Amino acid sequence: MKLSIYAQDGKETTAKAELNEKIFKIEPVDHAIWLDVRLLNANKRQGTHQSKGRSFVSGGGKKPFKQKGTGRARQGTTRAPHHVGGGRVFGPSPRTYLMKVNKKVKALARRSALSYKARDEKILVVENFNYDTPSTKAITSMLSGMNLTDKKVLLCTAENSANIVKSAANLYKVQVREAVTFSTYDVLRADAVVFQEGALNKINEVLG
């Protein structure tokens, strides 16, 4: 599978980039995608939620009335759950939501997500570039030339570039990731995935 390479200004060139069929043309496995996205979302949770049970609410140290002779049910504390101001029954408590997925499954999930994008012709390749200073105008101009204005874009760079990251910082629909650090969710939420040539080579090495 070959794609045209775009120049830094967003214009299509005659050069071609080869997409590895082992990555971009496999039969997608939806279950692997689901497992990886569930993992990503679960690991974002802090797990610090907590409510007060009967042992945590204040008061209730004194028996509200004597055990016998009142005609009412015996009560040991006013902080039991069925009393107003009492503790909560089976409320949330701090816990960890961390999950684990095998590396092979995570790689399969990313390949599956990329194959979906390739099938829909949502993969683009741009030549390697960098900026001496941050320039939102340059990023906007490039995306405009590629007909990606106002679309959610995942831009994968060949190497970590602070200037490119800062250039896209004010564009809330543009997400910048270095080479293979993107996740399955990053690919799925994007309307188009733009790879620098160098990033595409690294992906072929790691996922191919």
C-alpha positions as CSV (number, residue, x, y, z in Angstrom):
1,M,0.0,0.0,0.0
2,K,1.6,3.3,-1.1
3,L,0.6,6.8,-0.2
4,S,1.7,10.2,-1.5
5,I,3.9,12.2,0.7
6,Y,2.9,15.7,1.5
7,A,5.4,18.6,1.8
8,Q,5.7,20.7,4.9
9,D,3.4,23.3,3.4
10,G,0.6,20.8,2.9
11,K,1.1,20.3,-0.9
12,E,1.2,16.8,-2.3
13,T,4.5,15.6,-3.8
14,T,5.4,12.9,-6.3
15,A,7.2,10.9,-3.6
16,K,5.5,7.8,-2.2
17,A,5.6,6.1,1.2
18,E,5.0,2.4,1.7
19,L,2.6,1.2,4.4
20,N,3.4,-2.1,5.9
21,E,0.5,-4.5,5.2
22,K,1.3,-6.3,8.5
23,I,0.2,-3.2,10.3
24,F,-2.2,-1.3,8.1
25,K,-3.9,-4.0,6.2
26,I,-4.8,-6.7,8.8
27,E,-8.2,-7.9,9.7
28,P,-9.1,-5.7,12.7
29,V,-9.8,-7.4,16.0
30,D,-12.5,-5.5,17.8
31,H,-12.1,-7.4,21.1
32,A,-8.4,-6.4,21.3
33,I,-9.3,-2.8,20.7
34,W,-12.0,-2.9,23.4
35,L,-9.5,-4.5,25.9
36,D,-6.9,-1.8,25.3
37,V,-9.3,1.2,25.4
38,R,-10.9,-0.2,28.6
39,L,-7.4,-0.5,30.1
40,L,-6.5,3.1,29.1
41,N,-9.8,4.6,30.5
42,A,-9.6,2.5,33.7
43,N,-6.0,3.5,34.4
44,K,-6.9,7.2,34.3
45,R,-9.2,6.8,37.3
46,Q,-7.8,8.0,40.6
47,G,-9.8,5.7,42.8
48,T,-9.9,8.2,45.7
49,H,-13.7,8.2,46.1
50,Q,-14.9,7.5,49.6
51,S,-18.0,7.8,51.7
52,K,-18.4,7.6,55.5
53,G,-19.6,4.3,56.9
54,R,-21.0,4.1,60.5
55,S,-17.5,3.9,62.0
56,F,-16.5,7.2,60.4
57,V,-19.4,9.6,61.1
58,S,-19.1,11.6,64.2
59,G,-21.4,11.2,67.2
60,G,-23.5,8.2,68.3
61,G,-21.4,7.2,71.2
62,K,-24.3,7.2,73.6
63,K,-27.1,4.6,73.5
64,P,-30.2,6.7,72.4
65,F,-32.5,5.0,74.9
66,K,-32.6,2.1,77.3
67,Q,-32.6,-1.5,75.9
68,K,-36.0,-2.6,77.3
69,G,-39.3,-1.1,78.4
70,T,-39.8,1.5,75.7
71,G,-41.8,-0.6,73.3
72,R,-39.5,0.3,70.5
73,A,-36.8,-1.7,68.7
74,R,-33.5,-1.7,70.6
75,Q,-30.9,0.7,69.3
76,G,-27.2,0.9,70.0
77,T,-26.3,4.1,68.2
78,T,-27.9,6.9,66.3
79,R,-25.2,6.6,63.6
80,A,-26.5,3.3,62.2
81,P,-27.3,3.6,58.5
82,H,-31.1,3.6,59.0
83,H,-30.9,6.8,61.1
84,V,-30.7,10.4,59.8
85,G,-27.1,11.4,59.9
86,G,-26.0,7.8,60.0
87,G,-23.2,6.2,58.0
88,R,-23.7,4.9,54.4
89,V,-24.1,1.2,53.7
90,F,-21.7,-0.3,51.1
91,G,-20.5,3.1,50.0
92,P,-17.4,3.6,47.8
93,S,-14.0,3.2,49.3
94,P,-10.5,4.0,47.9
95,R,-9.3,1.4,45.5
96,T,-7.1,1.0,42.4
97,Y,-8.5,0.6,39.0
98,L,-5.2,-0.4,37.4
99,M,-5.6,-3.1,34.8
100,K,-3.1,-5.1,32.7
101,V,-3.2,-6.3,29.1
102,N,-0.6,-8.4,27.4
103,K,1.9,-6.5,25.1
104,K,0.9,-8.6,22.1
105,V,-2.8,-7.7,22.7
106,K,-1.9,-4.0,22.9
107,A,0.2,-4.2,19.7
108,L,-2.7,-6.0,18.0
109,A,-5.1,-3.3,19.2
110,R,-3.0,-0.5,17.7
111,R,-2.6,-2.4,14.4
112,S,-6.3,-3.0,14.3
113,A,-7.1,0.7,14.9
114,L,-4.6,1.7,12.2
115,S,-6.0,-0.8,9.7
116,Y,-9.5,0.8,10.2
117,K,-8.0,4.2,9.4
118,A,-6.2,2.9,6.4
119,R,-9.3,1.2,5.2
120,D,-11.2,4.5,5.4
121,E,-8.3,6.3,3.7
122,K,-7.6,8.4,6.8
123,I,-3.9,7.9,6.9
124,L,-1.6,10.6,5.5
125,V,2.2,10.9,5.3
126,V,4.2,14.2,5.5
127,E,7.9,14.8,5.1
128,N,10.1,15.1,8.2
129,F,10.1,18.7,9.5
130,N,10.8,20.7,12.6
131,Y,10.5,24.3,13.7
132,D,13.2,26.6,15.1
133,T,10.5,28.4,17.1
134,P,6.9,27.5,17.8
135,S,4.5,28.5,15.0
136,T,0.8,27.8,15.2
137,K,0.4,29.4,11.8
138,A,2.8,26.9,10.1
139,I,0.9,23.9,11.6
140,T,-2.5,25.5,10.5
141,S,-1.2,26.1,7.0
142,M,0.0,22.6,6.6
143,L,-3.3,21.1,7.8
144,S,-5.2,23.5,5.6
145,G,-3.2,22.3,2.6
146,M,-4.1,18.7,3.5
147,N,-7.8,19.5,3.8
148,L,-7.8,18.7,7.5
149,T,-9.0,22.1,8.8
150,D,-11.4,21.7,11.8
151,K,-10.8,17.9,11.9
152,K,-9.4,15.9,14.8
153,V,-5.9,15.1,13.8
154,L,-3.3,12.9,15.4
155,L,0.2,14.0,14.3
156,C,3.0,11.5,14.9
157,T,6.4,13.0,14.7
158,A,9.7,11.2,14.0
159,E,11.3,12.5,17.2
160,N,10.3,14.5,20.3
161,S,10.0,18.1,19.3
162,A,9.0,20.7,21.9
163,N,8.4,23.3,19.1
164,I,6.0,21.2,17.2
165,V,4.1,20.4,20.4
166,K,3.9,24.1,21.3
167,S,2.9,24.9,17.8
168,A,-0.2,22.7,18.1
169,A,-0.9,23.6,21.8
170,N,-3.6,26.1,20.9
171,L,-5.3,23.8,18.3
172,Y,-7.5,21.7,20.6
173,K,-8.3,19.3,17.8
174,V,-4.7,18.5,17.0
175,Q,-2.8,16.0,19.1
176,V,0.9,15.5,18.8
177,R,2.6,12.2,19.7
178,E,6.2,11.0,19.2
179,A,6.6,8.1,16.9
180,V,5.0,5.0,18.5
181,T,3.9,6.6,21.8
182,F,0.3,7.0,20.5
183,S,-2.4,4.8,22.0
184,T,-5.3,2.9,20.4
185,Y,-7.6,5.5,21.8
186,D,-5.6,8.3,20.2
187,V,-6.0,6.7,16.8
188,L,-9.7,6.0,17.2
189,R,-10.7,9.5,18.3
190,A,-8.9,11.1,15.4
191,D,-10.6,11.9,12.1
192,A,-7.2,11.5,10.4
193,V,-3.7,10.3,11.4
194,V,-0.7,12.1,9.9
195,F,2.7,10.4,10.1
196,Q,6.0,12.0,9.5
197,E,8.2,9.7,7.3
198,G,10.5,9.0,10.1
199,A,7.6,8.1,12.4
200,L,6.3,5.7,9.8
201,N,9.6,3.9,9.7
202,K,9.7,3.5,13.4
203,I,6.2,2.1,13.4
204,N,7.2,-0.4,10.8
205,E,10.1,-1.5,13.1
206,V,8.0,-1.7,16.3
207,L,4.6,-3.0,15.2
208,G,5.6,-4.8,12.0
